[in-house]
Amino acid sequence: MGGTKKKKYESGSATAFVSRNKALKKLQLSLGDFRALCIFKGIYPVEPLHKKKVNKGSTAVKTFYNLKDIQFLAHDNLIVKFREKKHYLRRLKKAVAKKNKFAESIIRDNKPVYSLKHVMKERYPTFTDALRDLDDCLNLCFVFATFPHSQRIKVDLVQLCHKRTVEFQHYVIAAKALRKVFVSIKGIYYQADIKGETITWVVSHKRGYEHPQDVDYKIMETFAEYNSVLLGHINIKLYSDSHLVYPPQLTERIYHDTAKCLEGDSADELLASLAPQIRTTGESPDELEEDPEVDAMNAVNVDDPEYIEKSKLEAATISRLQSLFKGCKFFLNREVPREELTFVIRCCGGEASWDSSLGLGAKYGESYDGITHHIIDRPTVSNQRLDRTYIQPQWVFDCVNARVLLPPQDYFPGIPCPPHLSPFVEEKDGEYVPEEKVKFLKRMRGEVEEEDEEESEAEEGEEEEESEDEEEVQQQAAGNKRKRNAKEDAQGPEKKAVKMAVSEGAIEKVDKQKALARQEAEERRLGEMMIPKKHKRLYHKIMTSRKKSSQETRKLEEKKEKLKAAKKKSKGKKEKV
Amino acid sequence: MNSSGKRKSMSPDEESRESNEEESPLLTSQIPASDDESGASEESEDEGSGSDESSSQDEDDVGEDTSDDSDSDDESDNDAGYDTASVEKDKSAADPGTTESSVNGKDEYEYDSSDEEDVRNTIGNIPVNWYDDYDHIGYDVEGNKLIKPKQGDALDEFLEKVDDPNYWRTVRNKFTGQKVILSEEDLKQIQRIQSSTHPGGSDDLYAPWVDFFSNEVMEMPVTGRPPDKRSFIPSKWEKQRVGQMVHALKMGWMKPRGEIRKAKLSHDPNAPSLDLWKDDTESDITKRYRMHIPAPKEPLPGHAESYNPPEEYLFDEEEEAKWDGQEPEERRMDFKPAKFSSYRAVPKFEKFINERFHRLLDLYMAARQRKMKMNVNPEDLIPKRPDKKDLQPYPTREGMIYKGHKDMVRTISPDPTGQWLASGSDDATVKVWEIATSRCMKTIPMVGKVTCVVWSPNPAVNLLAATVESDVILINPNVGDKLVCSNTDSTLESYVESATTSEHKSPVTWSTASEADHKKGVRLKIEHQQEITHFNWHAKGDYFATVQRGSKGQAVLIHQLSRRQTQAPFSKPKGLVQRVMFHPVHPYFFVATQQHIRILLDHFVLEVFFVQANCKYISCIDIHPGGDNLIIGSYDSRLCWFDLDLSTKPYQTLKYHKKALRQVTYHKHYPLFASASDDGAVIVSHGKVYTDQLLNPLIVTVKILRGHKTTNHLSVLDCKFHPTQPWVFSSGADSTIRLFV
């Protein structure tokens, strides 16, 4: 035969990947430029299946890229633009150093600019692809939108990000796409349903910033640059699809208040307050509302009647959510986060306003009679009015998550609110479900079954505690009884032993269930022993994770028990006092 | 003077002068052309002016000659625009006649500016001695011969020397042959050159520099040269260029800089546009697109992250201490749950930006790998067990405890009838128990620790073999059927020693028991040289094998009871022998060393099989009654089942014990096998061997039996099945024997 001998590492995975240093050498780029290029083009390192083979026998730690990816990068025009930029910077530096103002201005005028449009098209061939990547994009844009101006961060970028986020929020309001809100200690999480994609983003609390030192702002800026462009493209598409005018325009002409801001800014400011409606192009705007049901009908599992039923129910709750605050007029007190609440309220069809001295966008003052809800975040209310409900901001969030208007009694100012639960958690079997959630779910089910109970529901909140107390008392009583029985049992034989009499032999009670369970456990153990080596690891991995979660559940349950006991004790003491 | 003048370097060599000489007539011819502005090139203009100005240089020459102004050189340099040769001041080449001819006229432009007259001889740059043989020395401008001046002879020379007072300073001009009397000035210069001082003889070499051509406008022109015409009229070329630009501006081809800047600022290449996803339905699914591994989404927050979580989610002191003590990477949550009374009270989250930044890093730096998420139900991984009823009968619970030994019971053996159980212990006794009642029927004291007790498999005799240190002791325990007992004794006594046996030097000594021992039941004693570690009967009960410790060539010994003979089959055993066994049916012999099992045939010569046990150290071995299957137990807590028909590698390796295995055993009738380990468990498994060759053995674990306590890291030391019933005996380090039924 006499074929040439095949050499090692000349084909296969050894040539399909390149290390980062090699990629740099091939592209002739600096590390910073390479980074930026990777960020723009969405190229990431990969973990080869056989790292040793790829690394030509060495086991040293290295980052690998797909060779094809690097070749792909090499053909991009952005590389040329990066080189131009490098050149530009060098020339500019020279001019500045020479204090040659004229040359400097000319050089500055010829600053190379690059377009990222082709990158977008490459990375997201369809609009849904772009929406799938929207989470990270939104997160970063919202972070940048709130950045203070500093030496490191350019003002333009911050303003652009802010503009884009405001546009996006206006879209969500117009489309009523918000589904869930969660106030966490990190920030406020929002979840929206945009064209069937679930999109979650987090916005930090507006509390003022310090720039942390251990963060590379250059990288953040590169990402922000890319994401602001992406968000712009997405926004315009969303706007056009829902027949809105882009860039967003106010429906009414505003007469700005010169005292608060410059004339040019007032429209932007007003938009940023999220209060005014934006203009539509005037084409069938109610198409959106039909969407969920259409979706339900077009669902994949048309044959499955259960699925159809389920999706119909879901569609109903969503439409209920979209008009949750319809007719409600909210007044936001001074200490309440204005934009966040306005956003949430308007997404659910409500209206929000605030004192006109606080900012643009206020429609009515505190004295307006039409106000139904007054959101307040302080313990006492001065000159309370009877024609409106005073509530804490958590009520709004909880209502959105519950998709019904919750009884406001628990959220009156000054009262500690019931716990705010994460709407993102869906407990599986065996996981801990907080008591409040169980209660809520029960109530919801009750409502669905019998709607007459609604009247009593209002009082339920107060009654619940009492009923709980009663239960506890009963439990205590039962416990006492049991204890007494036990005592008797314990004392019984002793007494009889003294008498030296032979008692009637009791039949040994075999707890059949326990025995059965024991037997089953044993059989399981025996079965586990026979698991082939191939699956043993996997099995134990699954089992340990299960064990862990069950441990966590147990721990939470124990804690809950303890807390309950402590509460009871303190209550008992109070009563005694 | 004219401002556009360029300073040119001066080259004082003659070549350049000559070139100038060649040029100058040409230039002069161009002068009229340049003057009438008809469109000659700028260069020619310049050169024209240069030729014009060459006149001024002559004036300088004169000045120098006369006034010896040191600055004059510089001056002529600065008179830019004309060429260099005119500035030549080479004294040696200079003709004294020049001084004469350079007459100073009133009008400096009247005279012919060329300095040709200076050169009388026009032969060019050739050696003069070529004319030595001629009367003339060269030619003048008109082409007439220059006649050599008359040369005096030596006498004339002498006379001149005497008469002429200037003789000492008279030199001869080579080119003309004329005599030149050096002037005072020349002499001085020569002196200066000789003394290596400044040839020009300036007084103050370091005088301050006077910037003659400064930016200041002087009252008087430096030279008397009238300004050019072109300095009064606008440039044509400029006009043309401006015209072009104006036209370009008009046509919109060119834009002012401010406008360009504005346009650039207003045009954003990244401005949102709708054409990106215009045709949403169609997309080219490239390979790149398919290979893309999307970044995993960030996990969503749970209840614990809420600003107002249920109280059970808050940390108690223990958890908080743990959280504080952990490194940030180890923590289960990257935040401490906290409860705030109102939304207003929630502070900023310190690590918010860091968290976002780390997410970005993950996006572009973390290596991605496509992972198939397995949705495995762990129940599916457990192999299907046959119905319990199909596996029965098997021992399920402890039925009996045999107490009586004072030290750990190393070995037990039920008798072939299933009525008696013999046990050997470290307390130097062999006990015989009645199985059904747990009653100790006989206690036979020994001289040392009993390591092995085995009933003879021959049902016709009632013989028990026990190994104590280096002795094998055959005991007739005298229990059970009297007839059998007496039969046993009679068969043992029927032996007659033959003469032939003593020829070979036997590795062991056979001896009958003493009277006292006989009463106890001891019948025969076989003394070995080394301690015996293992003992095993042949299935027929005539042969038995022992394993000695240490002695290499005689590690394995085969004894024949009927002939009281012993042989050492292996001269050199391979490896350290652990166990030996006879095949129940065929004439095979199994030798288990630490890591291998060899199966030998026909007088231990032919190796049939070489089995590699996949374990480090074999501790025990048993053969299936069918003879085709084998189990071994090892100290590295493995149990291997070999199907000898299938392969020399284990058919199945079970690692269900946690510690070293001490004993493995098959049941004689039921498809059961059991293993005893140091972890205190006796695990009974169902091991069914099918007669059909195509079916692999079925192995199912059926019961874990526990009862023995662990003492000194030892727990169960031996286990044996009842010969007829599905019961298993186990003996342990806690000096008890247990029966599981």
Chai-1 contact restraints between the chains, C-beta under 6 A:
chainA,res_idxA,chainB,res_idxB,connection_type,confidence,min_distance_angstrom,max_distance_angstrom,comment,restraint_id
A,C38,B,Y364,contact,1.0,0.0,6.0,A-B,restraint_1
A,I39,B,Y364,contact,1.0,0.0,6.0,A-B,restraint_2
A,Y44,B,Y364,contact,1.0,0.0,6.0,A-B,restraint_3
A,Y44,B,R368,contact,1.0,0.0,6.0,A-B,restraint_4
A,P45,B,A367,contact,1.0,0.0,6.0,A-B,restraint_5
A,V46,B,A367,contact,1.0,0.0,6.0,A-B,restraint_6
A,V46,B,R368,contact,1.0,0.0,6.0,A-B,restraint_7
A,E47,B,A367,contact,1.0,0.0,6.0,A-B,restraint_8
A,E47,B,Q369,contact,1.0,0.0,6.0,A-B,restraint_9
A,D109,B,R261,contact,1.0,0.0,6.0,A-B,restraint_10
A,V113,B,P269,contact,1.0,0.0,6.0,A-B,restraint_11
A,S115,B,P269,contact,1.0,0.0,6.0,A-B,restraint_12
A,S115,B,N270,contact,1.0,0.0,6.0,A-B,restraint_13
A,L116,B,N270,contact,1.0,0.0,6.0,A-B,restraint_14
A,M120,B,L276,contact,1.0,0.0,6.0,A-B,restraint_15
A,P125,B,S283,contact,1.0,0.0,6.0,A-B,restraint_16
A,T126,B,S283,contact,1.0,0.0,6.0,A-B,restraint_17
A,F127,B,W277,contact,1.0,0.0,6.0,A-B,restraint_18
A,F127,B,D280,contact,1.0,0.0,6.0,A-B,restraint_19
A,V143,B,R356,contact,1.0,0.0,6.0,A-B,restraint_20
A,V183,B,Y307,contact,1.0,0.0,6.0,A-B,restraint_21
A,S184,B,P301,contact,1.0,0.0,6.0,A-B,restraint_22
A,S184,B,E305,contact,1.0,0.0,6.0,A-B,restraint_23
A,S184,B,S306,contact,1.0,0.0,6.0,A-B,restraint_24
A,I185,B,Y307,contact,1.0,0.0,6.0,A-B,restraint_25
A,I185,B,A338,contact,1.0,0.0,6.0,A-B,restraint_26
A,K186,B,F349,contact,1.0,0.0,6.0,A-B,restraint_27
A,S204,B,F352,contact,1.0,0.0,6.0,A-B,restraint_28
A,H205,B,V346,contact,1.0,0.0,6.0,A-B,restraint_29
A,H205,B,K348,contact,1.0,0.0,6.0,A-B,restraint_30
A,R207,B,K348,contact,1.0,0.0,6.0,A-B,restraint_31
A,P212,B,I353,contact,1.0,0.0,6.0,A-B,restraint_32
A,P212,B,N354,contact,1.0,0.0,6.0,A-B,restraint_33
A,V215,B,I353,contact,1.0,0.0,6.0,A-B,restraint_34
A,V215,B,F357,contact,1.0,0.0,6.0,A-B,restraint_35
A,F223,B,L360,contact,1.0,0.0,6.0,A-B,restraint_36
A,V229,B,N270,contact,1.0,0.0,6.0,A-B,restraint_37
A,G232,B,P272,contact,1.0,0.0,6.0,A-B,restraint_38
A,H233,B,P272,contact,1.0,0.0,6.0,A-B,restraint_39
A,H233,B,L276,contact,1.0,0.0,6.0,A-B,restraint_40
A,I236,B,P272,contact,1.0,0.0,6.0,A-B,restraint_41
A,I236,B,L274,contact,1.0,0.0,6.0,A-B,restraint_42
A,K237,B,W277,contact,1.0,0.0,6.0,A-B,restraint_43
A,S240,B,L274,contact,1.0,0.0,6.0,A-B,restraint_44
A,E335,B,R344,contact,1.0,0.0,6.0,A-B,restraint_45
A,D377,B,S342,contact,1.0,0.0,6.0,A-B,restraint_46
A,D377,B,Y343,contact,1.0,0.0,6.0,A-B,restraint_47
A,D377,B,R344,contact,1.0,0.0,6.0,A-B,restraint_48
A,P393,B,Y343,contact,1.0,0.0,6.0,A-B,restraint_49
A,C417,B,N308,contact,1.0,0.0,6.0,A-B,restraint_50
A,P419,B,N308,contact,1.0,0.0,6.0,A-B,restraint_51
A,P419,B,P309,contact,1.0,0.0,6.0,A-B,restraint_52
A,P419,B,P310,contact,1.0,0.0,6.0,A-B,restraint_53
A,H420,B,S306,contact,1.0,0.0,6.0,A-B,restraint_54
A,H420,B,N308,contact,1.0,0.0,6.0,A-B,restraint_55
A,L421,B,H303,contact,1.0,0.0,6.0,A-B,restraint_56
A,S422,B,P301,contact,1.0,0.0,6.0,A-B,restraint_57
A,S422,B,G302,contact,1.0,0.0,6.0,A-B,restraint_58
A,S422,B,H303,contact,1.0,0.0,6.0,A-B,restraint_59
A,F424,B,L300,contact,1.0,0.0,6.0,A-B,restraint_60
A,V425,B,G302,contact,1.0,0.0,6.0,A-B,restraint_61
A,P434,B,H303,contact,1.0,0.0,6.0,A-B,restraint_62
A,P434,B,P310,contact,1.0,0.0,6.0,A-B,restraint_63
A,L526,B,T701,contact,1.0,0.0,6.0,A-B,restraint_64
A,G527,B,I382,contact,1.0,0.0,6.0,A-B,restraint_65
A,G527,B,R385,contact,1.0,0.0,6.0,A-B,restraint_66
A,M529,B,Y656,contact,1.0,0.0,6.0,A-B,restraint_67
A,M529,B,T701,contact,1.0,0.0,6.0,A-B,restraint_68
A,M530,B,P383,contact,1.0,0.0,6.0,A-B,restraint_69
A,M530,B,T701,contact,1.0,0.0,6.0,A-B,restraint_70
A,I531,B,L381,contact,1.0,0.0,6.0,A-B,restraint_71
A,I531,B,I382,contact,1.0,0.0,6.0,A-B,restraint_72
A,H535,B,L381,contact,1.0,0.0,6.0,A-B,restraint_73
A,Y539,B,P378,contact,1.0,0.0,6.0,A-B,restraint_74
A,Y539,B,L381,contact,1.0,0.0,6.0,A-B,restraint_75
A,I542,B,P378,contact,1.0,0.0,6.0,A-B,restraint_76
A,L556,B,E312,contact,1.0,0.0,6.0,A-B,restraint_77
A,K559,B,E312,contact,1.0,0.0,6.0,A-B,restraint_78
A,K560,B,E312,contact,1.0,0.0,6.0,A-B,restraint_79
A,L563,B,E311,contact,1.0,0.0,6.0,A-B,restraint_80
